[in-house]
Structure formats: C-alpha cells, structure tokens
Amino acid sequence: MERRLEKVMRTICACALVLTETGCVETAPEVEISEPDPELNFVRGYRSVTDECQLVGETAFTVDFLDDAADLVVCPTGSAAMASLMAETGAPVITQTNSFSFFSIPYR
C-alpha cells in the first residue's frame, strides 16, 4: 500500500511539473501591486489546518469576490502553497494586494 501511494504521489508531482513547464498552469502575474493589504476574515487553512492558503470570509474587501458556488481562498503571493494550489486546481488569480493573491475555487 505504501509503495502504491508513493508511486501515485510521484505521478502527481510529475504531472504538475509538466503542466507548469509547458505553460498549462497559470502563474501569478509578476507585477507589483500597490493595493494595501485589507483586513481579512481568515476562517481556516484551505487544504489542511497548517495550509498557508486560507479560506476567507466576508469583509468589506472580499464581498465582491464571494460566490455561493465557490470558496474564496487567499495565499501569500509567490509562496510554494500558492504554486501548489494553482497546480492542483488550475484556478487563476482573481485579485492581488501587497501580500496576498486571491482565488475563487468552485465546489466540485
């Protein structure tokens, strides 16, 4: 069982690398954003308790990005957590501030 899981994880990593290298996965735009960091209502880690990408709730800033059919997730811009979230979900960045990139991830 452990060997099978290891093989599956290697395959997933290889696929993510290929998609990133061939340009099939969007990367965050490399521009400086002058928008100050807003006050955010962090709910919890998105994929796990320790995930740097966080599910966020409604605030004055996020209200226009909330969707009843998707999770609003924020990641530190340029982080490994952000890169893996984009590779796993294919979600594009919907907006950015100085420190954070925002994603709308539809329910599956």
Secondary structure as a PSIPRED ss2 file (coil, helix, strand):
# PSIPRED VFORMAT (PSIPRED V4.0)

   1 M C   1.000  0.000  0.000
   2 E H   0.000  1.000  0.000
   3 R H   0.000  1.000  0.000
   4 R H   0.000  1.000  0.000
   5 L H   0.000  1.000  0.000
   6 E H   0.000  1.000  0.000
   7 K H   0.000  1.000  0.000
   8 V H   0.000  1.000  0.000
   9 M H   0.000  1.000  0.000
  10 R H   0.000  1.000  0.000
  11 T H   0.000  1.000  0.000
  12 I H   0.000  1.000  0.000
  13 C H   0.000  1.000  0.000
  14 A H   0.000  1.000  0.000
  15 C H   0.000  1.000  0.000
  16 A H   0.000  1.000  0.000
  17 L H   0.000  1.000  0.000
  18 V H   0.000  1.000  0.000
  19 L H   0.000  1.000  0.000
  20 T H   0.000  1.000  0.000
  21 E H   0.000  1.000  0.000
  22 T C   1.000  0.000  0.000
  23 G C   1.000  0.000  0.000
  24 C C   1.000  0.000  0.000
  25 V C   1.000  0.000  0.000
  26 E C   1.000  0.000  0.000
  27 T C   1.000  0.000  0.000
  28 A C   1.000  0.000  0.000
  29 P C   1.000  0.000  0.000
  30 E C   1.000  0.000  0.000
  31 V C   1.000  0.000  0.000
  32 E C   1.000  0.000  0.000
  33 I C   1.000  0.000  0.000
  34 S C   1.000  0.000  0.000
  35 E C   1.000  0.000  0.000
  36 P C   1.000  0.000  0.000
  37 D C   1.000  0.000  0.000
  38 P C   1.000  0.000  0.000
  39 E C   1.000  0.000  0.000
  40 L C   1.000  0.000  0.000
  41 N C   1.000  0.000  0.000
  42 F E   0.000  0.000  1.000
  43 V E   0.000  0.000  1.000
  44 R E   0.000  0.000  1.000
  45 G E   0.000  0.000  1.000
  46 Y C   1.000  0.000  0.000
  47 R C   1.000  0.000  0.000
  48 S C   1.000  0.000  0.000
  49 V C   1.000  0.000  0.000
  50 T C   1.000  0.000  0.000
  51 D C   1.000  0.000  0.000
  52 E C   1.000  0.000  0.000
  53 C C   1.000  0.000  0.000
  54 Q E   0.000  0.000  1.000
  55 L E   0.000  0.000  1.000
  56 V E   0.000  0.000  1.000
  57 G C   1.000  0.000  0.000
  58 E C   1.000  0.000  0.000
  59 T C   1.000  0.000  0.000
  60 A C   1.000  0.000  0.000
  61 F C   1.000  0.000  0.000
  62 T C   1.000  0.000  0.000
  63 V C   1.000  0.000  0.000
  64 D C   1.000  0.000  0.000
  65 F C   1.000  0.000  0.000
  66 L C   1.000  0.000  0.000
  67 D E   0.000  0.000  1.000
  68 D C   1.000  0.000  0.000
  69 A C   1.000  0.000  0.000
  70 A E   0.000  0.000  1.000
  71 D E   0.000  0.000  1.000
  72 L E   0.000  0.000  1.000
  73 V E   0.000  0.000  1.000
  74 V E   0.000  0.000  1.000
  75 C E   0.000  0.000  1.000
  76 P E   0.000  0.000  1.000
  77 T C   1.000  0.000  0.000
  78 G C   1.000  0.000  0.000
  79 S C   1.000  0.000  0.000
  80 A H   0.000  1.000  0.000
  81 A H   0.000  1.000  0.000
  82 M H   0.000  1.000  0.000
  83 A H   0.000  1.000  0.000
  84 S H   0.000  1.000  0.000
  85 L H   0.000  1.000  0.000
  86 M H   0.000  1.000  0.000
  87 A H   0.000  1.000  0.000
  88 E H   0.000  1.000  0.000
  89 T H   0.000  1.000  0.000
  90 G C   1.000  0.000  0.000
  91 A C   1.000  0.000  0.000
  92 P C   1.000  0.000  0.000
  93 V C   1.000  0.000  0.000
  94 I C   1.000  0.000  0.000
  95 T E   0.000  0.000  1.000
  96 Q E   0.000  0.000  1.000
  97 T C   1.000  0.000  0.000
  98 N C   1.000  0.000  0.000
  99 S C   1.000  0.000  0.000
 100 F E   0.000  0.000  1.000
 101 S E   0.000  0.000  1.000
 102 F E   0.000  0.000  1.000
 103 F E   0.000  0.000  1.000
 104 S E   0.000  0.000  1.000
 105 I E   0.000  0.000  1.000
 106 P E   0.000  0.000  1.000
 107 Y C   1.000  0.000  0.000
 108 R C   1.000  0.000  0.000
